Amino acid sequence: MAVRLAPALRVLRAEIDARWPKRDRTSDGWIGDAAHQARRSDHNPDADGSVNAADFDKDGIDPMLVVRRCIAHPATAYVIYNRTIWSRTRGFQPARYTGANPHDKHVHVSVSHDRALENSTRPWGIGNAEGRRLGSRNLRRGDRGDDVRELQRLADAVGAKLAVDGIFGPRTDAWVRAYQKSRRLTIDGIVGPKTLAALRADTR
């Protein structure tokens, strides 16, 4: 039986490569190594020879854009990145990932073992998705965009319970100020390098 990467993930990989052709592929992978083969893993072939997981190096791409497009795709079972897991069984709400591998060097994507879903060639929307990486600008009340969504997801990973809507509104502003106070940072509601560094450290 031939071993193959699930067609849905081949489509995803092609879209990522097309958008970021010069990306780093050092941490890419899909077929399980000896450690994966010794346990149950989506990196191992299933009954029909399909491997239903792939890893994509975070360098040279917008990893949170990939996460967002993956959790919007019907084939996705779960995504892991930077110690956070988004699972269909939990409505894709972010949760702390406590596995041995923190997945801080790559985005892991697992798709369903349902034949129709793993064989899906439905586009993932990577090529035409707009994205701005968190940290590329200071964020404050009134800002909107993908970087605000990433901020809200990080905040939720430490218990904020914000609506992940990409809008830096009153609730996000209030949470940022409370967080800055708790970390003895300047309480200005602006997510700059120091606030972002503290938040990222708390999600590790």
C-alpha positions in Angstrom: 0.0 0.0 0.0 1.4 3.4 -1.0 1.9 6.0 1.7 0.7 9.4 0.7 0.1 12.8 2.3 -3.7 13.4 2.5 -4.8 15.4 -0.6 -6.3 18.1 1.6 -2.9 18.8 3.1 -1.2 18.7 -0.3 -3.5 21.5 -1.3 -2.6 23.4 1.9 1.1 22.9 1.3 0.8 24.2 -2.3 -1.0 27.3 -1.1 1.6 28.0 1.6 4.4 27.5 -0.9 2.8 29.8 -3.5 2.3 32.6 -1.0 5.7 32.3 0.6 8.0 30.7 -2.0 11.2 31.7 -0.1 10.0 30.4 3.3 12.2 28.2 5.6 11.3 24.5 5.3 13.7 23.2 8.0 10.9 22.2 10.3 8.5 21.0 7.6 7.5 17.3 7.8 4.6 14.9 7.4 5.7 11.3 7.7 6.3 10.1 11.3 9.8 9.5 12.6 10.6 6.5 14.9 9.1 8.4 17.9 5.8 8.9 16.1 5.7 5.4 14.8 6.0 4.0 18.3 2.7 5.6 19.3 -0.6 6.6 17.8 -0.1 9.7 15.6 -1.7 11.4 12.6 1.9 11.5 11.2 1.6 7.7 10.7 -0.3 6.2 7.7 -3.9 5.2 8.5 -5.7 2.2 7.0 -5.8 3.6 3.5 -2.1 4.7 3.6 -3.0 8.4 4.1 -0.9 10.5 6.4 -3.2 13.1 7.9 -0.8 15.6 9.5 1.8 18.1 8.3 4.1 20.5 9.9 5.0 23.9 8.3 8.1 25.9 9.5 7.0 29.2 11.1 9.9 31.2 9.6 9.1 33.1 6.4 5.3 32.8 6.8 2.6 34.4 8.9 1.8 31.4 11.2 -1.3 32.9 12.7 -2.7 33.5 9.3 -2.2 29.8 8.5 -3.9 28.9 11.9 -6.9 31.1 11.1 -7.4 29.7 7.6 -7.0 26.1 8.9 -9.6 26.4 11.6 -12.0 27.8 9.0 -11.5 24.7 6.7 -14.0 21.8 7.1 -11.3 19.2 6.8 -9.3 20.4 9.8 -9.3 18.3 13.0 -6.9 20.4 15.0 -4.0 22.8 14.8 -1.1 23.2 17.2 1.3 26.2 17.3 3.4 27.8 20.0 2.0 25.8 22.9 -1.6 26.4 21.8 -4.1 24.0 20.3 -7.2 24.7 18.4 -9.4 21.6 18.1 -12.7 21.0 16.3 -14.0 19.1 19.4 -13.7 22.3 21.4 -15.1 24.6 18.8 -11.5 25.7 17.9 -11.3 27.7 21.1 -7.6 28.1 21.9 -6.3 26.0 24.8 -2.8 25.6 26.3 -1.0 22.6 24.7 1.1 20.7 27.2 2.7 18.0 25.0 6.4 17.4 25.0 7.0 19.3 21.8 5.9 22.9 22.2 5.4 23.4 18.4 7.1 26.7 18.6 9.1 26.2 15.4 6.3 25.0 13.2 2.5 24.9 12.7 1.1 21.4 13.0 -2.1 20.7 11.0 -4.2 17.5 11.4 -7.1 16.7 9.1 -10.0 14.4 9.6 -9.7 10.7 8.7 -13.1 10.8 7.0 -12.4 9.9 3.4 -14.3 12.8 1.9 -12.6 15.3 4.1 -9.0 14.0 3.9 -9.4 13.8 0.1 -11.0 17.3 -0.2 -9.4 19.7 -2.7 -11.3 22.7 -1.4 -9.1 25.8 -1.2 -7.8 26.9 2.1 -7.8 30.6 1.3 -4.1 31.2 2.1 -3.3 33.0 -1.1 -5.9 35.7 -0.9 -6.1 36.2 2.9 -5.0 39.5 4.3 -2.7 39.4 7.3 -0.5 41.5 9.4 1.7 39.8 12.0 1.4 40.7 15.7 4.4 42.9 16.6 4.6 44.6 13.3 3.0 47.7 14.9 1.9 49.0 18.3 -1.8 48.1 18.9 -4.3 50.3 20.7 -8.0 50.9 21.0 -9.6 51.5 17.6 -7.3 49.2 15.7 -8.6 46.4 13.6 -7.0 43.5 11.7 -5.5 40.1 11.8 -2.8 41.2 14.3 -5.6 42.2 16.7 -7.1 38.8 16.3 -3.8 37.2 17.1 -3.5 39.4 20.2 -7.0 38.3 21.3 -6.1 34.7 20.8 -3.0 35.0 22.9 -5.0 36.8 25.6 -7.6 34.1 25.6 -4.8 31.5 26.0 -4.1 33.1 29.4 -7.7 33.3 30.4 -9.0 36.6 29.0 -12.2 35.2 27.3 -12.3 38.0 24.7 -14.3 37.8 21.5 -11.8 37.0 18.7 -13.2 39.6 16.3 -10.1 41.6 15.2 -11.5 44.7 16.8 -9.5 46.5 19.6 -12.6 47.7 21.4 -13.5 48.5 25.0 -13.2 45.0 26.3 -9.8 44.4 24.7 -8.6 47.7 25.9 -9.8 47.0 29.5 -8.1 43.6 29.5 -4.8 45.0 28.2 -4.8 47.7 30.9 -5.6 45.1 33.6 -2.9 42.8 32.2 -0.3 45.7 32.2 -1.1 46.5 35.8 -0.7 42.8 36.8 2.7 42.7 35.2 3.8 46.1 36.5 4.0 47.6 33.0 3.1 51.1 31.9 -0.7 51.1 32.0 -1.5 52.9 28.7 -3.6 50.3 26.8 -1.0 50.1 24.1 0.4 46.7 23.1 4.0 47.5 22.3 7.1 45.4 22.6 7.2 45.1 26.4 3.5 44.2 26.7 3.7 41.7 23.9 6.9 40.1 25.2 5.3 39.6 28.6 2.2 38.1 27.0 4.2 35.7 24.8 6.2 34.6 27.8 3.0 33.9 29.8 1.8 31.6 27.0 4.9 29.5 27.0 
